[in-house]
Amino acid sequence: MNDHYYTESPSSKSHPAEARFDYRGRAFTLISDAGVFSRGELDSGTRILLSALPDRLQGRVLDLGCGWGPVGVALGALYPDCQIVFTDVNLRALSLAEQNAKASQVTGTFIQSDGFAGIDGMFDYIITNPPIRAGKETIYRMFADSAAHLNPNGQLYLVIRKQQGAPSALKYLSTLFVSAEVIEKSGGYWVIRCMNGGAT
């Protein structure tokens, strides 16, 4: 099968499955599906990424490569004053994210986009579990575009496995941002925080 979670229109037959997880005292039950990243469960990388985020977020937040929406939905539920933008190239994933947000009484903006191609405006936070299998060129372009779409004091948070290129990604991110540092290591995953993006 040539279907990937970063395919715009997955050809795999829809096969919905509930995905349950807890985040900062809140229980979430969201719907995932075939043809979308991590069907039926919150993947380890995203779980570790969520745990490493600040205790408080405000402003405009981009869930970049949102999948079925666990990051944006969880943050929108905990921090309803944030303006959450969900984006994914995968139309099935984006539809699920919108469905899950509505079911969780989370408001947001939903944009089908290949990376930042359809994204306008600036953000205070960009949060991503990047599609490593899409290739280094694709994810490095996402990193560079993130720097260009962050407000002066904005922050990028991302998770990447050490064996899938976290050390080299950290070096590259250090060329884009005033600071790029590993703030969490768990199970082979690194969570990297980049600050002061958008300055050129």
Backbone bond lengths (Angstrom), bond angles and torsions (degrees), N, CA, C in turn:
res aa  C-N    CA-C-N  psi(-1)  N-CA   C-N-CA  omega(-1)  CA-C   N-CA-C  phi
1 M - - - 1.467 - - 1.524 109.98 -
2 N 1.301 117.24 132.08 1.455 121.83 -178.67 1.529 112.92 -96.55
3 D 1.333 116.18 6.37 1.457 120.84 179.98 1.519 109.99 -71.07
4 H 1.331 117.71 129.67 1.455 122.60 173.97 1.517 108.43 -122.95
5 Y 1.335 115.68 158.46 1.462 118.74 179.68 1.518 111.98 -67.02
6 Y 1.343 117.52 -15.56 1.466 120.11 176.27 1.532 111.38 -99.12
7 T 1.350 116.69 18.61 1.461 122.28 171.64 1.526 108.85 -78.42
8 E 1.329 116.58 139.38 1.465 119.00 -177.81 1.514 112.32 -64.13
9 S 1.323 116.87 -45.60 1.465 121.40 -178.54 1.527 108.85 -129.54
10 P 1.331 119.10 92.22 1.460 121.53 -177.49 1.524 111.67 -57.56
11 S 1.331 115.33 138.79 1.464 120.03 179.36 1.521 111.74 -93.55
12 S 1.328 117.58 -12.80 1.461 120.50 -179.80 1.525 110.38 -65.02
13 K 1.317 115.06 145.60 1.458 120.86 -178.50 1.529 110.17 -64.97
14 S 1.316 115.80 135.75 1.463 120.57 179.02 1.524 110.46 -60.83
15 H 1.325 115.65 133.48 1.467 121.75 179.41 1.528 107.85 -147.76
16 P 1.350 117.13 76.60 1.463 121.31 -173.12 1.526 112.70 -59.75
17 A 1.323 114.66 148.92 1.469 121.09 177.35 1.520 108.63 -149.06
18 E 1.320 115.91 139.10 1.454 120.37 176.68 1.518 110.81 -71.97
19 A 1.313 115.15 144.37 1.463 122.13 174.23 1.527 107.14 -127.57
20 R 1.306 116.10 121.34 1.475 121.38 -176.53 1.521 110.15 -112.63
21 F 1.321 115.66 138.74 1.460 119.80 174.77 1.517 109.35 -157.95
22 D 1.322 115.47 159.21 1.467 122.29 176.69 1.519 108.82 -110.68
23 Y 1.318 115.90 143.00 1.458 119.95 177.33 1.516 109.56 -145.17
24 R 1.315 115.26 114.40 1.469 122.91 176.51 1.530 112.42 49.39
25 G 1.333 113.43 49.53 1.451 119.74 174.15 1.511 115.14 86.55
26 R 1.320 117.67 0.44 1.461 121.33 179.09 1.522 109.88 -113.76
27 A 1.328 116.14 137.13 1.463 121.69 177.12 1.529 108.87 -97.96
28 F 1.317 115.71 133.19 1.456 121.34 -179.54 1.527 110.04 -122.72
29 T 1.323 116.02 138.06 1.451 122.34 171.30 1.521 106.97 -126.86
30 L 1.330 116.26 107.81 1.454 121.73 -176.75 1.531 109.52 -116.31
31 I 1.306 116.36 163.09 1.456 122.19 179.98 1.525 110.11 -101.72
32 S 1.327 115.61 128.76 1.459 122.19 174.00 1.525 108.14 -115.28
33 D 1.330 117.29 -176.51 1.459 118.35 -175.52 1.534 109.26 -161.78
34 A 1.316 115.16 166.68 1.458 121.00 171.87 1.522 109.06 -64.52
35 G 1.330 116.34 152.17 1.461 120.19 179.86 1.512 113.85 78.21
36 V 1.339 116.10 6.48 1.467 123.02 -179.58 1.525 107.42 -129.09
37 F 1.321 116.62 144.10 1.464 121.25 -176.79 1.516 111.87 -56.37
38 S 1.328 116.09 131.91 1.462 124.64 171.22 1.530 112.78 60.57
39 R 1.336 114.71 60.02 1.463 119.68 177.22 1.526 110.39 -63.99
40 G 1.323 116.54 131.72 1.454 122.53 170.10 1.511 117.10 86.23
41 E 1.332 117.18 -5.98 1.460 118.29 179.70 1.525 110.18 -160.50
42 L 1.320 114.93 156.63 1.462 120.44 172.34 1.520 107.04 -79.23
43 D 1.340 117.59 120.23 1.455 120.93 -177.16 1.525 110.94 -67.68
44 S 1.317 115.16 158.58 1.469 120.87 -175.47 1.515 112.36 -61.15
45 G 1.328 117.34 -41.09 1.459 120.12 -178.91 1.515 112.59 -61.00
46 T 1.333 116.40 -45.70 1.460 120.14 -179.51 1.519 110.99 -67.21
47 R 1.325 116.79 -36.24 1.473 120.52 178.13 1.537 110.47 -62.08
48 I 1.334 115.91 -44.38 1.464 120.67 179.66 1.528 110.75 -68.07
49 L 1.329 116.14 -39.21 1.470 120.71 177.34 1.521 110.84 -59.99
50 L 1.316 116.85 -48.01 1.464 120.50 179.81 1.531 111.46 -59.51
51 S 1.335 116.16 -41.12 1.466 119.66 -176.75 1.524 111.97 -66.82
52 A 1.348 116.77 -23.50 1.463 120.77 -176.80 1.523 113.46 -91.74
53 L 1.330 117.87 -4.57 1.459 119.88 -178.06 1.524 111.64 -71.58
54 P 1.332 117.59 158.87 1.470 120.23 -179.36 1.527 112.00 -59.47
55 D 1.320 115.05 158.83 1.463 120.11 179.00 1.517 112.15 -69.72
56 R 1.318 116.21 -18.19 1.462 119.61 -178.30 1.524 109.35 -144.13
57 L 1.309 116.76 131.08 1.459 121.89 174.93 1.518 109.32 -121.71
58 Q 1.330 115.08 150.10 1.460 119.98 175.81 1.522 108.65 -150.09
59 G 1.312 114.68 160.25 1.456 119.36 177.58 1.520 112.71 92.40
60 R 1.326 115.27 -150.74 1.466 122.16 -175.18 1.534 108.95 -98.04
61 V 1.328 115.08 126.22 1.464 121.67 -173.33 1.527 109.16 -122.32
62 L 1.333 117.00 130.07 1.463 121.76 177.03 1.520 109.65 -106.53
63 D 1.327 115.95 120.94 1.460 122.42 171.26 1.527 105.86 -92.55
64 L 1.322 115.91 95.05 1.465 123.30 -171.43 1.519 110.13 -88.04
65 G 1.339 116.46 117.18 1.456 120.98 -172.60 1.514 109.39 73.00
66 C 1.332 115.79 55.42 1.466 122.41 -165.85 1.520 114.00 -69.70
67 G 1.353 118.52 -17.49 1.456 118.59 -175.30 1.517 110.81 56.97
68 W 1.315 116.86 -138.49 1.469 119.44 179.12 1.530 112.88 -82.30
69 G 1.326 116.68 6.56 1.459 120.62 164.62 1.502 119.68 98.79
70 P 1.346 120.33 16.99 1.472 118.05 -174.91 1.523 114.49 -61.08
71 V 1.336 117.85 -39.57 1.466 119.83 -177.83 1.523 110.64 -67.86
72 G 1.313 116.71 -53.70 1.460 120.47 -177.69 1.518 113.04 -63.18
73 V 1.326 116.66 -39.75 1.467 120.15 179.34 1.530 110.46 -66.36
74 A 1.340 116.92 -45.88 1.467 119.60 -179.79 1.522 111.50 -61.81
75 L 1.333 116.45 -44.70 1.465 119.45 -179.04 1.521 111.38 -69.56
76 G 1.321 116.80 -38.47 1.460 119.94 178.55 1.520 112.60 -65.19
77 A 1.331 116.23 -34.25 1.462 120.46 178.83 1.529 111.07 -71.47
78 L 1.328 116.49 -39.39 1.469 119.75 -178.18 1.524 112.76 -80.94
79 Y 1.333 116.07 -31.90 1.465 120.65 -174.92 1.529 109.38 -127.51
80 P 1.338 116.70 73.05 1.464 120.31 -172.69 1.529 114.35 -64.45
81 D 1.325 118.04 -14.52 1.463 119.89 177.86 1.526 112.37 -78.47
82 C 1.349 117.36 -14.17 1.461 120.28 177.69 1.522 110.75 -72.19
83 Q 1.312 116.03 148.39 1.454 121.24 172.09 1.527 107.15 -98.38
84 I 1.336 116.02 105.50 1.455 121.36 -174.43 1.523 109.90 -92.90
85 V 1.325 116.39 128.05 1.456 121.98 173.40 1.527 107.48 -112.53
86 F 1.325 116.13 121.76 1.461 122.61 177.76 1.527 108.06 -100.12
87 T 1.323 116.93 132.93 1.458 118.60 176.26 1.526 110.48 -143.26
88 D 1.338 114.91 142.37 1.455 121.36 176.23 1.524 107.34 -158.39
89 V 1.325 116.99 150.69 1.460 120.82 175.33 1.529 110.50 -75.04
90 N 1.337 116.35 -25.27 1.460 123.53 -174.95 1.535 109.75 -83.45
91 L 1.323 115.91 113.79 1.464 120.27 -176.39 1.529 112.43 -65.66
92 R 1.320 117.08 -35.26 1.464 120.01 177.58 1.518 110.32 -65.48
93 A 1.331 116.35 -42.22 1.462 120.54 178.24 1.521 110.87 -62.13
94 L 1.311 116.81 -45.80 1.464 120.37 -177.71 1.517 111.46 -63.80
95 S 1.326 116.83 -38.93 1.466 120.64 177.02 1.524 110.85 -63.02
96 L 1.328 116.37 -41.18 1.468 120.33 176.68 1.524 111.06 -64.05
97 A 1.328 117.00 -42.33 1.465 120.44 179.42 1.529 110.11 -59.45
98 E 1.323 116.35 -42.36 1.463 119.82 179.98 1.527 110.71 -66.74
99 Q 1.310 116.42 -41.65 1.463 121.49 177.42 1.528 110.79 -62.39
100 N 1.327 116.85 -44.84 1.465 120.81 -179.15 1.522 112.25 -67.55
101 A 1.331 116.22 -38.06 1.462 119.38 177.62 1.524 110.66 -63.12
102 K 1.324 115.91 -45.20 1.464 120.07 -179.84 1.525 110.77 -61.66
103 A 1.333 117.21 -43.41 1.461 121.17 -179.64 1.527 111.68 -64.81
104 S 1.345 116.13 -28.22 1.471 121.19 179.95 1.520 112.30 -95.52
105 Q 1.330 116.45 8.54 1.470 123.36 179.90 1.524 111.79 57.81
106 V 1.331 114.34 40.44 1.463 121.79 176.74 1.524 108.39 -107.99
107 T 1.320 116.31 129.20 1.452 119.86 176.77 1.525 108.94 -94.42
108 G 1.312 115.74 147.19 1.454 119.73 -179.49 1.508 111.20 -166.76
109 T 1.307 115.51 174.34 1.458 123.01 174.01 1.524 106.87 -110.47
110 F 1.335 117.00 137.20 1.462 122.07 -173.48 1.520 108.95 -122.33
111 I 1.342 116.15 119.75 1.462 121.43 -173.59 1.521 109.94 -129.77
112 Q 1.331 116.54 119.86 1.458 120.35 173.16 1.517 107.52 -78.30
113 S 1.333 116.43 121.58 1.458 120.17 -174.70 1.518 110.32 -157.20
114 D 1.315 116.10 141.13 1.461 122.21 171.17 1.522 106.83 -86.57
115 G 1.327 116.11 101.11 1.458 120.10 -172.86 1.518 109.97 63.41
116 F 1.331 116.23 -128.04 1.461 120.86 -177.45 1.530 112.92 -98.79
117 A 1.339 117.07 11.11 1.464 119.85 -174.66 1.525 112.70 -55.14
118 G 1.335 117.34 -36.73 1.465 120.61 -177.63 1.511 113.90 -109.71
119 I 1.330 117.43 15.10 1.470 121.87 -174.50 1.522 110.59 -102.25
120 D 1.315 115.71 129.08 1.460 121.58 177.14 1.521 110.22 -115.52
121 G 1.308 115.47 157.68 1.453 120.47 172.26 1.521 113.27 85.84
122 M 1.321 113.84 179.23 1.458 122.27 -175.08 1.529 109.59 -113.02
123 F 1.338 114.92 159.95 1.459 120.93 -175.16 1.525 110.55 -132.18
124 D 1.333 114.23 152.72 1.461 120.56 173.76 1.527 111.00 -87.41
125 Y 1.316 116.08 -31.38 1.461 122.03 176.54 1.521 109.31 -138.53
126 I 1.321 115.70 137.48 1.459 121.99 168.09 1.522 106.39 -122.86
127 I 1.330 116.04 129.32 1.463 121.10 -174.57 1.517 107.81 -128.22
128 T 1.351 116.63 129.20 1.462 118.82 -175.64 1.522 112.81 -151.53
129 N 1.312 114.12 142.64 1.461 123.15 163.76 1.526 103.50 -108.45
130 P 1.329 118.20 91.37 1.459 120.74 -165.56 1.528 113.20 -67.03
131 P 1.326 116.94 151.86 1.472 121.67 -178.37 1.530 111.20 -76.97
132 I 1.312 116.01 81.67 1.464 121.57 -174.42 1.528 111.73 -52.90
133 R 1.318 116.80 -38.62 1.461 119.84 -176.63 1.524 113.06 -70.37
134 A 1.306 116.84 -10.82 1.475 119.50 175.14 1.526 111.12 -74.12
135 G 1.338 116.88 -13.86 1.457 120.51 176.07 1.515 113.75 107.64
136 K 1.331 114.47 153.02 1.462 121.97 -177.04 1.519 112.10 -58.67
137 E 1.327 117.41 -42.76 1.468 120.05 -178.24 1.524 111.27 -59.59
138 T 1.333 115.78 -41.59 1.468 120.71 -179.28 1.521 111.48 -65.89
139 I 1.326 116.89 -47.71 1.468 117.59 -175.27 1.531 111.32 -73.89
140 Y 1.329 118.12 -32.27 1.460 119.07 176.98 1.529 110.62 -67.76
141 R 1.321 117.24 -33.74 1.461 119.84 174.60 1.532 110.00 -65.17
142 M 1.341 116.79 -38.31 1.465 120.10 176.00 1.520 110.81 -61.85
143 F 1.323 117.29 -39.83 1.468 120.70 179.17 1.532 110.66 -64.00
144 A 1.319 116.49 -46.72 1.467 120.55 -179.17 1.522 111.04 -64.14
145 D 1.327 116.25 -41.42 1.460 120.05 178.91 1.523 110.83 -67.89
146 S 1.321 117.27 -31.82 1.468 120.28 175.90 1.524 110.21 -62.61
147 A 1.334 116.77 -43.41 1.462 120.15 178.50 1.525 111.22 -58.68
148 A 1.328 116.11 -37.02 1.462 120.93 -178.41 1.519 113.05 -77.14
149 H 1.343 117.67 -14.19 1.467 121.18 -177.15 1.526 112.74 -111.67
150 L 1.339 117.45 12.32 1.456 120.16 176.95 1.522 110.77 -100.00
151 N 1.314 115.78 140.62 1.459 121.01 171.75 1.537 109.36 -62.69
152 P 1.332 118.15 162.32 1.472 120.26 -174.88 1.517 114.56 -51.12
153 N 1.324 118.64 -36.19 1.464 120.29 178.41 1.522 111.83 -105.25
154 G 1.327 116.08 20.69 1.454 120.58 -177.64 1.519 112.96 -73.41
155 Q 1.327 115.11 165.62 1.457 121.22 -176.73 1.525 110.67 -135.17
156 L 1.327 115.39 138.81 1.459 123.11 172.05 1.513 108.28 -107.08
157 Y 1.334 116.65 129.85 1.455 122.33 173.69 1.520 108.26 -118.85
158 L 1.332 116.05 130.29 1.459 119.51 178.64 1.511 109.93 -143.76
159 V 1.332 115.11 158.28 1.462 120.77 177.51 1.522 108.21 -123.99
160 I 1.338 115.48 139.36 1.459 120.88 179.93 1.524 107.83 -153.87
161 R 1.326 115.67 141.61 1.463 119.37 179.88 1.525 110.19 -75.54
162 K 1.320 115.05 143.86 1.465 119.82 179.60 1.527 110.99 -56.42
163 Q 1.336 116.68 -43.90 1.460 120.49 -176.55 1.521 112.87 -74.11
164 Q 1.332 116.79 -9.98 1.464 120.57 177.58 1.526 112.22 -104.87
165 G 1.340 115.46 18.32 1.450 118.64 170.42 1.509 116.98 107.57
166 A 1.341 117.89 19.54 1.465 119.50 -179.39 1.529 112.94 -58.71
167 P 1.341 120.37 -44.48 1.476 119.10 -178.78 1.534 112.84 -61.13
168 S 1.324 117.67 -43.77 1.469 119.54 180.00 1.513 111.15 -70.55
169 A 1.344 117.20 -34.16 1.463 120.19 176.18 1.528 110.30 -63.33
170 L 1.322 116.52 -40.49 1.464 120.35 179.28 1.531 110.59 -61.78
171 K 1.326 117.09 -41.95 1.464 120.57 177.44 1.521 111.37 -60.55
172 Y 1.331 116.15 -44.51 1.462 119.82 -179.74 1.532 111.11 -66.07
173 L 1.310 116.86 -43.66 1.465 120.88 179.25 1.525 111.33 -60.48
174 S 1.334 116.90 -32.75 1.461 121.15 179.14 1.526 112.37 -65.29
175 T 1.334 116.85 -20.61 1.469 120.23 176.55 1.518 112.23 -84.16
176 L 1.331 116.84 -13.94 1.471 121.48 -175.50 1.521 112.81 -100.65
177 F 1.317 116.85 -27.72 1.460 122.11 -171.15 1.523 110.95 -122.92
178 V 1.320 115.19 158.74 1.461 120.25 175.37 1.523 110.49 -61.71
179 S 1.327 116.55 -38.08 1.461 119.73 175.81 1.523 109.44 -143.72
180 A 1.322 115.50 144.78 1.465 122.78 174.32 1.516 106.18 -142.47
181 E 1.314 116.98 119.85 1.459 119.95 -175.36 1.525 111.19 -142.84
182 V 1.318 114.95 151.11 1.457 121.61 175.81 1.530 107.80 -81.69
183 I 1.327 116.97 122.89 1.460 120.32 -178.09 1.522 112.37 -109.55
184 E 1.339 116.60 -7.66 1.467 120.35 179.36 1.516 108.60 -157.10
185 K 1.327 115.55 137.09 1.457 121.76 171.74 1.516 107.55 -130.31
186 S 1.339 116.57 127.28 1.457 120.18 -178.52 1.522 109.46 -159.78
187 G 1.311 116.12 128.92 1.456 120.72 174.84 1.514 114.60 57.82
188 G 1.323 116.64 30.42 1.456 120.28 -179.03 1.517 114.41 87.85
189 Y 1.330 116.46 -3.91 1.459 121.43 178.61 1.523 111.06 -96.65
190 W 1.311 115.58 143.30 1.461 122.71 171.47 1.525 108.90 -113.21
191 V 1.325 116.07 131.34 1.469 120.69 168.57 1.524 107.41 -100.19
192 I 1.317 116.10 124.03 1.462 122.26 -177.11 1.527 109.43 -112.97
193 R 1.320 115.63 132.61 1.470 121.99 175.37 1.525 108.49 -110.98
194 C 1.304 114.93 126.91 1.470 121.73 177.43 1.523 108.05 -115.37
195 M 1.331 116.45 133.96 1.456 121.06 -174.39 1.518 112.37 -123.95
196 N 1.345 114.45 156.90 1.466 122.73 178.05 1.514 111.59 61.96
197 G 1.306 115.92 37.34 1.450 119.56 176.49 1.507 112.00 -70.54
198 G 1.315 116.42 161.71 1.457 122.37 175.94 1.514 113.32 96.58
199 A 1.335 118.22 -16.35 1.449 120.84 178.05 1.533 110.01 -74.94
200 T 1.291 116.70 136.09 1.471 119.47 -179.92 1.528 109.77 -126.49
